[in-house]
């Protein structure tokens, strides 16, 4: 299991996600929803650094890191569960309901 996946099993990450303090962004990275604290910023930065490293390793031949990160963002938003936060294509933060999340039209 990669270090990015392990970081996302961190109890602090899970607590922040459950509390709606962090959410998935369309660009494949984690974002802070609402008030930022130094601890929350450190947690998000750590996870995002690990995600970028994983995206860099995994980007297919002919794909950029940004393209791979965007495709991952589509999938991460799709995998949110009711009550979790995600960023809609218009940049607003949404709380996932039982309905499918609002995703960028380029997501497949």
TAWO-V383214 format. One line per field, one symbol per residue. ss: DSSP state (H for helix, E for strand, C for the rest). phi: phi as a letter, one per 20 degrees, with the letter a starting at -180 (. if undefined). psi: psi as a letter, one per 20 degrees, with the letter a starting at -180 (. if undefined). Layout:
ss = ???
phi = ???
psi = ???
//
This chain:
ss = CCHHHHHCCCHHHHHHHHCCCEEECCCCCEEECCCCCHHHHHHHHHHHHHHHHHHHHHCCCCCCHHHHHHHHHHHHHHCCCCCCEEECCCCCEEECCCCCCCCCCCCC
phi = .fffffffeggfffffffemecbedfendecednfedgffffffgffffffffffffegfgndegfffffffggffffefdgneebefgeneecdfdfffffcgfefd
psi = prhghghiiphgggghghijhqrpqhjjrqqpobppqhggggggggghghgggggghiprpiqrghgggghhggghghiqrpiqqqprhjiqpqppaiqqqprqiip.
//
